[in-house]
Amino acid sequence: MVMRVIEKNTLKSIKAEMEKIGVNAKGIELMLKKGIFKLIKIDKINNKAANLLKQEMLVKGGEAAINYKVADFKEGYTDVLLMGTLEQYSQLVNHLIEQPFGLKEVAKQIDVVLNNSSERNFKIKCGGYLLDFNKKTYIMGVLNITPDSFSDGGKYYTNCDKAIFCAQQMAEEGVDIIDIGGESSRPGAIPISEEEEKKRILPIIKKLTKKIKIPISIDTYKPGVARAAIMEGASLINDISGLQDEEMIKVINEFNVPVIIMHMQGSPQCMQENPQYKEVISDIISFFQERIQRAENNGISKENLILDPGIGFGKTTKHNLEILRRLEEFKILGCPLLIGTSRKRFIGDILELPVGQRLEGSLATCLWSIFKGINILRVHDVLSTVRAVRMVDAILYG
């Protein structure tokens, strides 16, 4: 007799195991949701609602952890940690719809969270290209046309041909997207004018679109720069300001292009002075929820949104590690996820290494992120990352 514990309990893997055993289709359908266990954290709900929620979860064979003082039925609020299978949550949602104290809305949110956190088939159109996140992890290569970026500032700043050669080389190495930026966003970076930014990046984008057959992303928070770059052939906007400018929303709608919404606390000039959060993951998720709602209210399809929690942008090393540790929690937002850890300061702080010696640390964070559900990796070292990611993708996707 051989016995084993199956660690990867996704719907797909559980279904595959039952098919190997010979369970019939009806049996698989009945049992599948009983094999997935989920923890759901709810922040601050009414004590009366929490008591009722706990009772309902217990009846269904699950559990709900609440503050011990809630049992006194005093007025107030508590956080709740729900513990149950997908089947138990399905029963819970059906019963909560009929309950008072705002539990109908709680039921709706549980349904949304579970649906978003399940295996998703994300596909995004970038101009004439299709990004199919169900098949592979995408690599975004960084091309900085700046004199002062933290990693490679000045390398391609005054040499258009050298920048284009670098982009072509990344394409040959297997990169999926090239992200071109004309303004540094390193801590303490000095802003530049819109005209200067255009002067740096537009000639390169114009020539590059004729030489490579992969999407080009424009790394900017300025609507005028984004519009000009798209008109020259860029097909994706990478907005580190997190879609703050209403004019940027108009640009996205005008050209129907996807946008990366990044979280940043503060601005590059001050973001690392003393970043603080009540709870870093909850705060970032709340930010994204507001931005997604704002985008949809202004006519941007959710299918055009990619989310980036902004490693190193208004975060300490502790914050960055917490984000990486809990990346899968961002899946509840129902959008593809991007992460940019490449050569960042927190890697240098941990390994005590300068920027040019952070490859192994960068690769470690990239591979970890794939297992946590990330769809796009923004990197400087393309060839090494492509090789490592292809190996991991082969394991994950067969």
PEQUIPE-V923555 format. One record per pair of residues at least 24 apart in sequence whose C-alpha atoms are under 7 Angstrom apart, sorted by the first residue. I is the first residue (numbers start at 1). J is the second residue. Records with the same first field share a line. If there is no record, write none. Layout:
BEGIN
I->J + J
END
This chain:
BEGIN
9->36
10->36
33->85 + 86 + 87
34->85 + 86 + 87
35->85
36->85 + 86
37->84 + 85 + 86
38->83 + 84 + 85
39->81 + 82 + 83 + 84
40->81 + 82 + 83
41->80 + 81 + 82
42->79 + 80 + 81
43->79 + 80
44->77 + 78 + 79
45->77 + 78 + 79
46->76 + 77 + 78
47->73 + 75 + 76 + 77 + 78
48->73 + 101
49->101 + 103
50->80
56->92
57->92
60->88
62->88
113->332
116->331 + 332 + 333 + 334
117->331 + 332 + 334
122->336
124->303 + 304
126->215 + 235 + 236 + 257 + 258
127->235
129->215
133->375
135->397
136->393
137->375 + 376 + 393
138->176 + 375 + 376 + 377
139->175 + 176 + 177 + 376 + 377 + 378
140->175 + 176 + 177 + 178 + 179 + 376 + 377 + 378 + 379
141->170 + 175 + 177 + 178 + 179 + 378 + 379 + 380 + 382
142->178 + 179 + 180 + 378 + 379 + 380
143->178 + 179 + 180 + 181
144->180 + 181 + 182
145->181 + 182 + 200 + 201
146->182 + 183 + 184
148->184
149->184 + 186
150->186
151->355
160->204
164->204 + 208
168->212
170->382
173->382 + 383
174->386
175->382
176->214
177->214 + 215 + 216 + 217
178->215 + 216 + 217
179->216 + 217 + 218 + 219
180->217 + 218 + 219
181->218 + 219 + 220
185->268
186->268
187->268 + 269 + 271 + 272
188->268 + 269 + 270
189->268 + 269
190->269
194->225
198->225
202->229 + 232
205->232 + 233 + 234
206->232 + 233
209->233
223->247 + 248 + 251
227->251
240->264
253->300
257->304
258->304 + 305
259->304 + 305 + 306
260->305 + 306 + 307 + 308
261->306 + 307 + 308
262->307 + 308 + 309 + 310
263->308 + 309 + 310
264->310 + 313 + 314
265->313 + 314
266->314
271->313 + 314
272->314 + 315
275->314 + 315 + 316
280->319
281->323
284->309
285->330
305->335
306->335 + 336 + 337 + 338
307->335 + 336 + 337 + 338
308->337 + 338 + 339
309->339
311->340 + 341
312->344
317->346
324->369
327->372
328->372 + 373
336->375
337->374 + 375 + 376
338->374 + 375 + 376 + 377
339->374 + 376 + 377 + 378
340->377 + 378 + 379
341->365
342->379 + 380
END
